[in-house]
């Protein structure tokens, strides 16, 4: 049975980066989104897949999954909001993120709020990867935010120490984290009418518009 939060407790939002690279722009983008979630009162955590000894999906039976797979599942299962970030590789999401998602299922995602962020080194953005993530999220029965952030030519918008330097993208990344938290709170408090009203008032997905 699902446990619902009372008004005095915060929701928990976790972020998973599909990039293992040091100085990753994907991870930097997720940190901004997590800041937005924290601004709305969420407890936040960045899940660094480099710290997990995961197996390839299908490599072993589920009953023989190593402890790190079970720990990853538990962290996501205990969250009410999830942020997924991926670089776009060959017009798709990263293999490391896809494998991590394949190791999870409905128990981790069903009924959860899901926000999506994509990063690309090229000027076309990460729309293909984000579309794939959206399809995966829906198939896992998550509530996928219409808003998503696609950051093209990400090297232009981050400083050497990983800070975002473009206010337009910063605002949009913060908003994704904020919205995931707001909707997660309404779901957990069973405020269905308020959820629907807020959901129907969302603008159309901004896609990969370039900053102004």
C-alpha positions as CSV (number, residue, x, y, z in Angstrom):
1,X,0.0,0.0,0.0
2,X,1.3,3.4,-0.9
3,X,2.3,5.7,2.0
4,X,1.1,9.3,1.6
5,X,3.0,12.2,3.0
6,X,1.4,14.5,5.5
7,X,1.7,18.3,5.2
8,X,4.7,18.4,7.5
9,X,7.0,16.2,5.4
10,X,8.9,16.9,2.3
11,X,8.9,14.8,-0.9
12,X,12.1,13.3,-2.0
13,X,13.5,13.9,-5.5
14,X,16.4,12.0,-7.0
15,X,18.4,12.6,-10.2
16,X,20.1,10.0,-12.3
17,X,22.8,11.1,-14.9
18,X,23.4,9.1,-18.0
19,X,26.9,10.4,-18.3
20,X,30.0,9.0,-16.5
21,X,32.3,11.7,-17.7
22,X,34.2,13.9,-15.3
23,X,32.9,17.4,-15.7
24,X,29.7,16.1,-17.3
25,X,27.4,18.8,-18.6
26,X,24.5,16.4,-18.1
27,X,25.3,16.0,-14.4
28,X,25.8,19.8,-14.1
29,X,22.4,20.3,-15.7
30,X,20.8,17.9,-13.2
31,X,22.3,19.7,-10.3
32,X,20.6,22.9,-11.4
33,X,17.3,21.0,-11.6
34,X,17.8,19.5,-8.2
35,X,18.4,23.0,-6.9
36,X,15.0,23.9,-8.2
37,X,13.5,20.9,-6.4
38,X,15.2,22.0,-3.2
39,X,13.8,25.5,-3.6
40,X,10.3,23.9,-3.5
41,X,11.2,22.1,-0.2
42,X,12.2,18.7,-1.6
43,X,14.9,16.4,-0.1
44,X,17.3,15.9,-3.0
45,X,20.0,13.4,-4.0
46,X,22.1,12.9,-7.1
47,X,22.6,9.3,-7.9
48,X,26.1,8.8,-9.4
49,X,26.1,5.6,-11.5
50,X,29.9,5.6,-11.3
51,X,29.6,4.5,-7.7
52,X,27.4,1.5,-8.5
53,X,28.6,-1.9,-9.6
54,X,25.8,-2.7,-12.0
55,X,25.4,-5.7,-14.2
56,X,24.2,-5.6,-17.8
57,X,20.5,-6.3,-18.0
58,X,19.9,-10.0,-18.8
59,X,23.5,-10.9,-17.7
60,X,22.2,-12.6,-14.5
61,X,18.9,-13.6,-13.2
62,X,17.1,-11.0,-11.1
63,X,17.4,-13.2,-8.0
64,X,21.2,-12.9,-8.4
65,X,21.4,-9.1,-8.8
66,X,24.3,-7.7,-6.9
67,X,23.7,-5.4,-3.8
68,X,24.3,-2.2,-5.9
69,X,21.4,-2.9,-8.2
70,X,19.1,-3.4,-5.2
71,X,20.4,-0.2,-3.6
72,X,19.8,1.7,-6.8
73,X,16.2,0.3,-7.0
74,X,15.6,1.2,-3.4
75,X,16.8,4.8,-3.8
76,X,14.5,5.4,-6.7
77,X,11.6,3.5,-5.2
78,X,11.8,5.7,-2.1
79,X,11.6,8.9,-4.1
80,X,8.4,10.7,-5.1
81,X,10.1,12.6,-7.9
82,X,12.7,11.5,-10.4
83,X,14.9,13.6,-12.8
84,X,16.6,11.8,-15.6
85,X,19.4,13.3,-17.6
86,X,21.2,12.0,-20.7
87,X,23.7,13.1,-23.3
88,X,22.5,12.3,-26.8
89,X,24.6,9.6,-28.5
90,X,23.8,8.6,-32.1
91,X,20.4,10.1,-31.8
92,X,19.6,8.2,-28.6
93,X,20.0,8.1,-24.9
94,X,23.2,6.9,-23.3
95,X,23.7,3.1,-22.9
96,X,24.6,3.5,-19.2
97,X,21.2,5.2,-18.5
98,X,19.2,2.7,-20.6
99,X,20.9,-0.2,-18.8
100,X,20.1,1.3,-15.4
101,X,16.5,1.8,-16.4
102,X,16.3,-1.7,-17.7
103,X,17.4,-3.0,-14.2
104,X,14.3,-1.2,-12.7
105,X,10.6,-1.5,-13.3
106,X,7.1,-0.3,-12.3
107,X,7.9,-0.6,-8.6
108,X,10.4,2.3,-9.0
109,X,8.5,4.5,-11.4
110,X,4.8,3.9,-11.4
111,X,2.8,7.0,-10.4
112,X,6.0,9.0,-9.9
113,X,6.7,12.5,-11.3
114,X,9.4,12.3,-13.9
115,X,11.4,15.3,-15.4
116,X,13.7,14.9,-18.4
117,X,16.9,16.7,-19.4
118,X,19.0,16.1,-22.5
119,X,22.4,17.5,-23.4
120,X,24.3,17.6,-26.7
121,X,27.5,18.9,-28.0
122,X,25.9,19.7,-31.4
123,X,23.5,22.4,-32.3
124,X,20.5,20.1,-32.8
125,X,20.1,19.4,-29.1
126,X,19.0,16.1,-27.6
127,X,15.4,15.9,-28.8
128,X,15.7,12.3,-30.1
129,X,17.2,11.1,-26.8
130,X,14.4,12.9,-24.8
131,X,11.7,11.5,-27.0
132,X,13.1,8.0,-26.2
133,X,13.2,8.8,-22.5
134,X,9.6,10.1,-22.6
135,X,8.4,6.8,-24.2
136,X,10.3,4.8,-21.6
137,X,8.8,6.9,-18.8
138,X,5.3,6.5,-20.0
139,X,5.7,2.7,-20.4
140,X,6.9,2.6,-16.8
141,X,3.6,4.4,-15.9
142,X,5.3,7.6,-14.7
143,X,3.8,11.0,-14.9
144,X,6.2,12.6,-17.5
145,X,6.3,16.4,-17.4
146,X,5.5,18.0,-20.7
147,X,8.3,20.4,-20.1
148,X,11.7,19.1,-20.9
149,X,15.1,20.8,-21.4
150,X,17.3,20.1,-24.3
151,X,20.7,21.9,-24.1
152,X,22.5,22.1,-27.5
153,X,26.2,22.9,-27.6
154,X,26.3,22.6,-23.9
155,X,30.0,23.6,-23.7
156,X,28.9,27.1,-24.4
157,X,26.7,27.4,-21.4
158,X,28.8,26.0,-18.6
159,X,31.9,27.3,-16.9
160,X,35.0,25.2,-16.3
161,X,33.9,24.5,-12.7
162,X,30.5,23.2,-13.9
163,X,28.4,26.3,-13.2
164,X,25.7,27.2,-15.7
165,X,26.3,30.6,-17.3
166,X,23.1,31.0,-19.4
167,X,20.2,32.4,-17.5
168,X,17.5,31.2,-19.9
169,X,18.7,27.6,-19.5
170,X,19.2,28.0,-15.8
171,X,15.6,29.2,-15.4
172,X,14.3,26.2,-17.4
173,X,16.3,23.7,-15.5
174,X,15.2,25.1,-12.2
175,X,11.6,25.0,-13.4
176,X,11.8,21.3,-14.2
177,X,12.9,20.5,-10.7
178,X,10.3,22.8,-9.2
179,X,7.5,21.3,-11.2
180,X,8.5,17.8,-10.4
181,X,8.4,18.7,-6.7
182,X,5.1,20.6,-6.9
183,X,3.3,17.8,-8.7
184,X,4.9,15.1,-6.4
185,X,3.5,16.9,-3.4
186,X,0.0,17.1,-4.8
187,X,0.1,13.4,-5.7
188,X,1.4,12.4,-2.2
189,X,-1.3,14.5,-0.5
190,X,-4.0,13.1,-2.8
191,X,-5.0,16.5,-4.0
192,X,-6.2,15.2,-7.4
193,X,-8.2,18.3,-8.4
194,X,-5.3,20.6,-7.8
195,X,-3.0,18.3,-9.7
196,X,-5.3,18.2,-12.7
197,X,-5.7,22.0,-12.6
198,X,-2.0,22.6,-12.5
199,X,-1.3,19.9,-15.1
200,X,-3.8,21.4,-17.6
201,X,-2.3,24.8,-17.1
202,X,1.2,23.7,-18.3
203,X,2.4,25.3,-21.5
204,X,3.3,23.1,-24.4
205,X,6.7,21.4,-24.3
206,X,9.3,24.0,-25.2
207,X,11.5,21.4,-26.8
208,X,15.0,22.5,-27.8
209,X,14.6,26.2,-28.2
210,X,17.8,28.0,-28.2
211,X,18.5,30.6,-25.5
212,X,17.8,34.3,-26.1
